[in-house]
């Protein structure tokens, strides 16, 4: 089983630890591709003239008040690294709360969950990385668009990994790799009763929190489904309300998790 997660925009800076080793991350065959993006990102952000800093902000899609993000990127080659589970923050990761899991469940999580990243391609939650800022939507000179760059690099590396695949990524990161029919894409619907009528909508906070809780529940059970049908059954056994929508042949199964409260 493989769980695909998005990164979080917010990250906690490590205060100690050796710098990142691109070859020491999940799928070491991606080391050269990672090193190229890392070096180009650092080179972009190390420039110190006012015009260069403004250019770096524009390339990274950041505001003038986020200059500290550019400075942090400039130091990535020597910055302390910590497990990705400690670096990534935000609603999904707060709900997942990996540090509070039993050791066996943490080991399951590290072996099962993969985080997609504009900088690293993919990392495991146990991989040691520094805090950084580089979304998948960035066009990094002279590499170009990172979506296309990683789509080419990730396909041979990820296609050989065993399924089923539970795809919890947000939209921009879905384009990095297509897992195929032995996978399930999940969206979360918030159901409310308005005037006696049940209405459903997609709400970001419910979406992220529910996905974090789902991964945590699967980790606590150390679930081991071998098909998408077994995966759906495992989710329902964990008391999640799961409904399936039609999907085109050969495409990922489409699942809705319906929630009424956080």
Backbone torsions as a table, in degrees:
resi	resn	phi	psi	omega
1	UNK	NA	143.9	179.9
2	UNK	-134.8	131.5	177.4
3	UNK	-112.0	126.9	-179.7
4	UNK	-102.6	122.7	-177.1
5	UNK	-118.4	150.7	170.2
6	UNK	-81.1	160.9	170.8
7	UNK	-78.6	179.8	172.0
8	UNK	-112.3	146.5	177.8
9	UNK	-66.2	-41.9	177.2
10	UNK	-80.5	141.8	-179.7
11	UNK	-142.8	148.8	177.5
12	UNK	-96.3	128.2	-178.4
13	UNK	-76.5	129.1	176.1
14	UNK	-69.1	142.6	-178.4
15	UNK	-102.1	-14.8	177.9
16	UNK	-153.4	163.2	180.0
17	UNK	121.0	155.4	179.1
18	UNK	-67.6	156.5	178.0
19	UNK	-64.4	166.4	-179.3
20	UNK	-64.9	145.6	172.1
21	UNK	-117.2	105.2	-177.1
22	UNK	-55.2	-30.0	179.1
23	UNK	-79.6	-12.4	-179.3
24	UNK	-92.2	1.2	179.8
25	UNK	-88.7	168.8	175.0
26	UNK	-49.8	139.5	-179.0
27	UNK	57.1	71.5	-177.0
28	UNK	-61.4	-16.5	176.5
29	UNK	-64.6	-12.0	176.6
30	UNK	-89.5	4.5	-173.6
31	UNK	-57.2	-44.8	-177.9
32	UNK	-65.4	-42.0	178.9
33	UNK	-64.5	-39.9	178.3
34	UNK	-65.7	-44.2	-177.3
35	UNK	-62.4	-37.2	179.1
36	UNK	-63.9	-46.9	179.7
37	UNK	-65.5	-44.0	-179.5
38	UNK	-57.9	-49.0	-177.5
39	UNK	-64.5	-39.4	-179.8
40	UNK	-69.1	-37.5	178.4
41	UNK	-65.9	-44.4	178.5
42	UNK	-62.5	-44.3	180.0
43	UNK	-61.4	-41.2	177.8
44	UNK	-59.8	-44.1	-171.3
45	UNK	-87.6	-12.0	179.0
46	UNK	-78.9	-15.3	179.6
47	UNK	-67.0	136.8	-169.3
48	UNK	-114.3	-8.5	178.6
49	UNK	-66.9	155.4	-178.2
50	UNK	-58.4	-43.3	-179.9
51	UNK	-63.6	-39.0	-179.3
52	UNK	-67.8	-40.3	178.8
53	UNK	-63.7	-42.8	177.9
54	UNK	-61.9	-40.5	178.2
55	UNK	-63.0	-42.7	178.9
56	UNK	-62.4	-42.3	177.2
57	UNK	-59.6	-43.0	-179.2
58	UNK	-65.9	-43.6	179.7
59	UNK	-60.6	-40.9	-176.7
60	UNK	-85.8	-3.5	179.6
61	UNK	71.2	34.5	-176.9
62	UNK	-108.7	160.7	179.0
63	UNK	-92.2	170.2	-179.8
64	UNK	-61.4	-27.4	179.7
65	UNK	-80.3	3.1	-178.1
66	UNK	-112.4	30.1	179.3
67	UNK	-60.9	-28.0	179.3
68	UNK	-64.3	-26.6	176.9
69	UNK	-67.8	-38.6	177.0
70	UNK	-65.1	-44.3	178.8
71	UNK	-62.9	-37.9	178.9
72	UNK	-65.7	-41.5	176.7
73	UNK	-61.9	-35.8	-178.0
74	UNK	-62.7	-23.7	-176.4
75	UNK	-102.3	12.8	-171.9
76	UNK	-61.6	-31.1	-176.9
77	UNK	-67.9	-24.0	-178.8
78	UNK	-119.2	-1.5	-177.0
79	UNK	-68.4	145.9	175.5
80	UNK	-60.6	144.2	178.4
81	UNK	-116.2	150.6	178.4
82	UNK	-142.1	165.9	178.8
83	UNK	-53.3	140.3	-179.2
84	UNK	-56.4	-30.4	178.8
85	UNK	-63.7	-21.4	177.0
86	UNK	-95.0	-23.9	-177.6
87	UNK	-80.4	-47.1	-177.4
88	UNK	-75.2	131.6	178.0
89	UNK	-123.4	-163.9	-179.8
90	UNK	102.2	175.7	-170.5
91	UNK	-60.2	-48.4	-178.2
92	UNK	-59.8	-47.1	-175.8
93	UNK	-74.3	-28.6	173.7
94	UNK	-66.4	-41.0	178.9
95	UNK	-69.5	-36.1	177.5
96	UNK	-68.5	-43.6	176.7
97	UNK	46.6	63.5	-174.7
98	UNK	-57.8	-34.8	-174.3
99	UNK	-64.3	-24.4	-177.4
100	UNK	-90.7	-2.1	178.3
101	UNK	-75.1	154.3	173.1
102	UNK	-62.3	156.1	-176.4
103	UNK	-55.6	-43.6	-178.5
104	UNK	-63.4	-36.9	179.1
105	UNK	-72.4	-35.3	175.1
106	UNK	-63.8	-40.8	178.3
107	UNK	-63.7	-40.9	176.7
108	UNK	-60.6	-44.4	-178.3
109	UNK	-62.9	-44.1	-179.1
110	UNK	-65.3	-30.3	-179.4
111	UNK	-85.3	-16.0	-169.4
112	UNK	-113.2	-36.9	-173.2
113	UNK	-92.9	138.6	179.5
114	UNK	-127.0	127.2	179.4
115	UNK	-100.9	126.5	178.5
116	UNK	-85.2	143.4	-171.6
117	UNK	-148.5	139.5	175.4
118	UNK	-66.4	-28.0	-179.6
119	UNK	-89.2	-46.5	-171.7
120	UNK	-99.2	-8.3	-173.1
121	UNK	82.6	-79.4	170.2
122	UNK	-142.0	150.7	172.9
123	UNK	-139.6	154.7	170.2
124	UNK	-86.6	157.9	-178.6
125	UNK	-67.8	-18.7	175.9
126	UNK	-89.8	-7.1	179.5
127	UNK	-69.2	142.7	-179.6
128	UNK	-91.1	118.9	-180.0
129	UNK	-136.8	157.2	171.7
130	UNK	-87.8	164.6	172.3
131	UNK	-69.7	142.1	-175.0
132	UNK	-151.5	172.9	174.3
133	UNK	-138.6	106.8	179.0
134	UNK	-165.5	95.7	-177.6
135	UNK	-78.8	164.5	-178.7
136	UNK	-68.6	-18.4	179.9
137	UNK	-79.7	-2.3	-177.3
138	UNK	-74.0	140.1	168.2
139	UNK	-104.4	102.8	-170.5
140	UNK	-95.1	115.6	179.2
141	UNK	-66.3	140.2	-8.1
142	UNK	-93.0	13.8	-176.5
143	UNK	-67.7	-40.6	-176.5
144	UNK	98.0	-158.3	-176.9
145	UNK	-62.8	129.1	-176.7
146	UNK	-73.9	-25.4	177.2
147	UNK	-60.7	-50.7	179.7
148	UNK	-64.9	-38.8	-179.8
149	UNK	-60.7	-49.5	-177.1
150	UNK	-76.8	-29.0	177.1
151	UNK	-58.9	-41.0	178.8
152	UNK	-70.5	-40.8	-175.9
153	UNK	-76.0	-34.2	-172.1
154	UNK	-81.0	-29.4	-173.7
155	UNK	-54.7	-53.2	-178.9
156	UNK	-66.5	-28.3	-178.4
157	UNK	-76.1	-38.9	-174.2
158	UNK	-91.6	-26.5	-177.8
159	UNK	-60.3	-25.5	-176.8
160	UNK	-87.3	-6.1	-178.2
161	UNK	-78.8	146.5	-175.5
162	UNK	-73.3	149.9	175.6
163	UNK	-100.0	-171.2	-0.8
164	UNK	-72.1	163.9	-177.2
165	UNK	-112.7	127.6	174.1
166	UNK	-104.5	109.6	-172.3
167	UNK	-97.7	107.8	-179.8
168	UNK	-111.4	16.5	-176.8
169	UNK	-72.0	153.8	172.0
170	UNK	-80.8	164.8	-168.8
171	UNK	-48.5	-50.9	-174.4
172	UNK	-62.9	-31.2	-176.4
173	UNK	-85.4	-16.8	177.6
174	UNK	-61.7	-33.7	-176.6
175	UNK	-70.1	-11.0	-177.8
176	UNK	-72.1	-30.1	-179.2
177	UNK	-160.6	135.1	178.7
178	UNK	-105.4	112.9	-173.9
179	UNK	-78.3	-15.5	176.6
180	UNK	92.2	-167.7	-168.4
181	UNK	-75.3	-21.8	176.8
182	UNK	-85.3	47.4	-178.3
183	UNK	-147.1	164.6	178.2
184	UNK	-138.0	126.8	174.2
185	UNK	-95.2	139.1	-173.2
186	UNK	-119.7	134.4	165.8
187	UNK	-123.5	157.5	-177.9
188	UNK	-114.3	129.5	178.9
189	UNK	-112.5	132.9	175.5
190	UNK	-93.8	120.0	-179.6
191	UNK	-101.8	126.2	177.2
192	UNK	-128.0	149.5	175.7
193	UNK	-99.7	116.7	-178.4
194	UNK	-120.9	115.4	-179.2
195	UNK	60.7	33.9	179.1
196	UNK	82.0	2.3	-178.6
197	UNK	-116.3	130.0	178.6
198	UNK	-75.1	126.0	178.1
199	UNK	-124.5	141.5	-177.9
200	UNK	-119.9	144.4	178.3
201	UNK	-149.8	158.3	175.6
202	UNK	-91.7	121.5	-179.0
203	UNK	-126.2	127.6	-171.5
204	UNK	-55.8	-46.8	-175.8
205	UNK	-64.5	-45.0	177.0
206	UNK	-60.6	-41.6	-178.8
207	UNK	-58.0	-53.3	-175.6
208	UNK	-69.1	-44.3	-178.8
209	UNK	-64.3	-42.0	-179.2
210	UNK	-66.3	-40.1	177.8
211	UNK	-63.2	-39.5	176.5
212	UNK	-63.7	-42.2	178.6
213	UNK	-66.9	-36.4	178.2
214	UNK	-62.8	-47.8	179.9
215	UNK	-63.3	-39.6	178.2
216	UNK	-61.9	-44.8	-179.6
217	UNK	-62.2	-41.3	177.9
218	UNK	-65.5	-38.3	178.5
219	UNK	-66.3	-40.9	179.0
220	UNK	-61.6	-33.6	178.9
221	UNK	-87.7	-11.4	-173.9
222	UNK	49.0	53.2	-174.7
223	UNK	-59.7	145.7	-178.3
224	UNK	-139.2	54.5	177.6
225	UNK	-68.5	149.1	178.7
226	UNK	-112.6	-3.5	175.1
227	UNK	-138.8	165.3	177.2
228	UNK	-65.7	-36.9	177.7
229	UNK	-59.8	-42.4	177.9
230	UNK	-67.0	-35.2	177.1
231	UNK	-63.5	-46.0	177.5
232	UNK	-60.5	-42.8	178.0
233	UNK	-61.3	-40.4	179.0
234	UNK	-64.1	-39.1	178.5
235	UNK	-64.8	-42.3	179.4
236	UNK	-68.9	-35.8	176.5
237	UNK	-61.5	-27.9	178.4
238	UNK	-86.2	11.6	173.5
239	UNK	74.8	23.6	171.9
240	UNK	-88.8	137.4	176.8
241	UNK	-83.8	107.4	-173.9
242	UNK	-115.7	126.4	175.3
243	UNK	-122.8	147.3	-177.8
244	UNK	-110.2	137.6	175.5
245	UNK	-103.6	157.2	178.2
246	UNK	-60.9	145.1	177.5
247	UNK	-135.1	149.0	179.2
248	UNK	-67.4	148.0	178.0
249	UNK	-55.9	137.3	179.8
250	UNK	80.2	-2.0	-179.3
251	UNK	-103.0	163.4	177.8
252	UNK	-58.5	145.5	172.4
253	UNK	-64.1	148.1	-176.9
254	UNK	-111.9	114.0	-176.2
255	UNK	-116.3	140.9	171.5
256	UNK	-112.4	131.9	168.6
257	UNK	-104.3	121.7	-175.5
258	UNK	-102.0	125.1	179.8
259	UNK	-127.6	151.7	176.9
260	UNK	-110.7	-16.2	178.8
261	UNK	-156.7	164.9	-178.1
262	UNK	-68.7	NA	NA
